[in-house]
Amino acid sequence: MSTAPVIAAVDGSDESLRALQWALTDARLRGAPLRVVHVRQYAPRAQPDILVAEPPEPATDPVLEQVRAYLEGRADLPAVEYETPQGAPAAVLPELGDTAQLMVTGSRGRGGFASLLLGSTSVAAARDSACPVVVVPPPGREVHEGPPLPPGPRIVVGLHVDSPAETTLAFAFAEADLRRARLQVIAAYPWPPVQIWSPPGAPVPPALDEDAVEDEIRTMAAGLLAVHRERHPDVQVDLSTPPGDAAGHLVAASRDAELVAVGRHRRHLLAPARMIGSVPQAVLLHAASPVAVIPTVAEPGPAEQ
């Protein structure tokens, strides 16, 4: 059985070329083929009482020709294939994710408004694809400085100890192993906690000890990480348990990081539609590094080789 590819979604923009370069490196590290995809979108042509979708002409694709020229002569290429499906990119790309082990896009393509931080196609790919989706931001995003970090390549992953996403942790550990990077695990917790109202005369709940809460969070996080550390013994793990907003800590940690990995919102009975979630959305909008959005529940797709 052939190895599932890494998909690079391109549209001729500078951002998509940065995504192509990221995908190229990751495909080479994974030993996977690189599939370069340009979704050719065309408008329907109006006729009396009917709308006819008319395919674009000519048959050659100038965007893929640009990519071929960009890659020409490089000696470090994995196997590269090209694909030009037709339709709406926000619908076509998630479907292609069913046959890939990873998809990489720019944060905003040629068709978006210049003021947008995140394009609709990137949102749809990250929200709906069965495979992990890496969104590569434009250069120059500034984030506030967090605690000092050791030098060298670094992968960042968020961990919610009350509802851990094993697929997200597995992806982050594997990526850190591939890139010989440290793994920074951020298990943030809300503080101060929400106050519980007590009716008059009822016992008042005891005040929480923040040090005790942090110790419990750290213990729970260490237990959740243990199985992944056994699978990837060469990965150096830095665990932090800061109080406050998880998205803010992840964005701060994105400065000079190779990648930030976040889990996609789980579907449940009252909200069966796929959603990215508030924390991944905030990280996608503001992180300085590429962001990987990982489906939190395994969905049908190719087995990684």
N, C-alpha and C positions, 0 to 999 in steps of 0.2 A: 504493500500500500504506500502511495506517495505521501510525502510530508506536506501538511497543510501550509499554505503560503502566508507570508506577511504582506498585507495590502497597503500600498501607499496611494491615497486618493489625491489626485492632482487636478489643477484647473488652469495652470499657467501663471498663477500669482507667485510672488516671492515667498509668501507664507507656505504655499504648497510645496515649493522646492525645499524649504527648510524641513518640512514634514517628510519629504522624499529622502533627504539625507539621514534623518533619524531612523526611518524605516530600513534604509539600506544597512546601516550599522547593526540594527537589531536582527535583521534577517541573517546577516553574516554570523553574528554571535550564536544564533539559534541553529545554524546549519539548514535554514529554510529558504525556499525560493522567494523572490520578491515579485509580487504582482502589482504592476503600475496600472491604476485605473483612472480613466477620465470619463465621467458620465456626461454624455452629450445631451443637453437639454434643448428642446426645441418647442416653439409655440404652435398651438393648433391654428390651422388656416380655416377661416370662416367660409362656408358655402351656404346656399339657401337651405335652411332647415337642418343643417348638419355641420358639425365641426370635425374636420379631418386633421389628424396629427400627421404633419409632413416631416419626414426625416431630413436632417441637414445634408447639404452638399458642400464640398466634394466628399468622396469616400475617405480620403486621407484625413488624419487628425493632426492639426498643427500643434496641439498641446503635447501629444505623445512624441511628435517629431522633435519638439523642444527638449523633451526629457531624453530622447535617444542621443541628441547632440550633447546634452549635459553630461551623460554617462560615457560618451564615446572615449575610448582609449584608456579607461580606468582598469587597473589590474586587480582590484580588490572586490570585484563584483561577485555576488552569488548568481545563481541562475535567475535570469530576469525574463518575465513575460509581460505582455501588454494586453489590455482589454479596454474596449470602448463600448460599454452598454449605453442604451438610450433611455431617457426618461427623466424624472425628477430626482436629482441627487439625494434629497432627503428620504426618498423612498427606496431608491436602488441600492445605496450603500449599505443600509442595515441588512438587506437581503443577501448581499455578498458576504457579510460577516458570518453567515452560516457555513461557509466553506473555508474560513481562514482561522489561523490561530491568533492573529493580532491585526488590527487596522490602525493606521496612522493618518491623521488629517491635520491641516492647519486650523487655527482658531477661527479664521475668517477668510473667505475666498474673494474672488474678483467681483462677485455680484453684490456684496453686502455694502451697507452704508459705512462710510469711513469712521463714524462715531461709535459703531458697534464694537464691543469688546469680544463678543462671541457670536458667530454666525449660526443661522438656523440649521444648516446642513451638519455642522459639527455637533450641535445639540441633538439632532435626530440620530446621528450615528452613535453617539455616546449613550443615548437613552434606549435605543431599540436594537442594537446589534447583539447577537448571541456571543460574540467574542469580545475580549477586552479592546478598548479603543483608547489610543493615545492622541491627545490634542496638543499640538506644538504651538506655543504662543509667539507673538512677535517679539523681537529683541527689545530690550530697554525698559521692560516693566520694573518698576521700583517697589520694593516691599520694605517694611520696617525691620530693623535688625532684631534677631532673637538672641538667645544665649550663644556664647562662642562655641564653635564646633571644630572638631579635628580636621586637618587638611585631607584632601584626597576625594575621590569619587564617592558619592553618597546617594542612596535611595531613601525616600521618606514614605512612610505608610501610617495611616491613621487606624487606631484600634479602639473600638467601642466595647468595653469589657462586658456590658450587659447583653449585647447582641453581636458577638464577634462574627465577622465575615471570613470564613476559612479560605474561600477562593481568593480574596484580596490578599491575605497574608501569604498564601502559597505563591501567588504571582509576584509579590514584592520580594520574597526570599529568593525565588528562582531568578528574577531579574538582577538582584544584587550579586548572586553567584555568577551569573553570566558576565557581568561587568566588573567583577572583582571589586565591588563597592561595599562600603559600610551600609548597614541598614539602620536608619533612625526611626524608631517606633514611638509614636506619640499617642499616649492613652490619656487624653484630656478628660476632665470631669467638671461638671457645672458647680460653681461656687460664687457667692453663697447659695445654698440650696433654697428651693421654693418653700416659703413658710406655709405650714399647714394650719388652717384656722381651727380654733377650738371653741366650742360653744361655752357660754358663761357657766362656771362651776365645774367644767370638765377638766381632767388632768392635763397639764401643759406638757407636750412632748419634750424630752430632754434635749438640750443643745448638742449639736454635733461637734465632735472634735475633728478639726480639719486634718491634723497629723494622722489621726487614726483612719480617716477616710482615705487619705493618700496612701498609707501603708497597705490598706486593703486593696485599693486599685492596683498597686504595684504587684502585690502577691497574685492577684487574679490574672493580671497581664502576663507575668512570668510563666504561670501555668499554661496559658493559652499559646505562648510562644515555644514551649518546650519541644513539642513534636516537630515543629518546623526547624528548630535549631539542630535537632538530631538528623534531619534530612539534609541540612546544609551546614555541616560543621565548620566550613571555612568562612562562613559569613560572620563578620563582627557586628554584634547587635548593640545599639545604644538605645536604652529604654528611658523615656521621660514621662512623667505623670503630672503635667502642669494643670493648675486650676483655670477654669474659664472656657472661652469659646474655642471649640475644636477647629473650626475653619480658620480662625485667626492664627492659631499656632501652626497649622499646616502651611498657610500662605507665608508666614514668616520663615519657616524652615525651607521653603522652596528656593530661597536665595542661594545660588551657586549649586543647587542640587541637580543630579542627573534626571530625576523623575520623582513625582509625587503620585502615590497610588491611593485611590479611594474607592470604596465600594458603592455600587449603584443601589438606589433605594429598593427595598424588597417590595414585591407585590403582595397584597393581602386581600381578604374578602371584601372589605369596604372600599378598596382602591385597587381594582384588578388591573388597571392600565399601568404600563411601565412609566416610571418617573426617575429622574436622575437623583433627586433629593436635595435638600437645602445646603448641606455641607459640600458635596461634590460640585454643586452649581457655583457656590461662592469661590471654591478653589479654582475651578475652571476660569472664572472671571478675573481673578486677581493674582494667581500664582505666576512667579517669574520663570519657572521651569516647565517642561512638558508635564502633562497630567494624564495618568492612566485611570480610566473609569472601568471598573471590573464588575461584570454581572455577579450578584451575590449568591444566586442559585444557579446551579449547573443547568444549562439549556441545551437542547439538541444541537450538535455540531460535531466537527471532525475531532477525533482523538489526536492529541499532539503526539508526534513520533519522537 
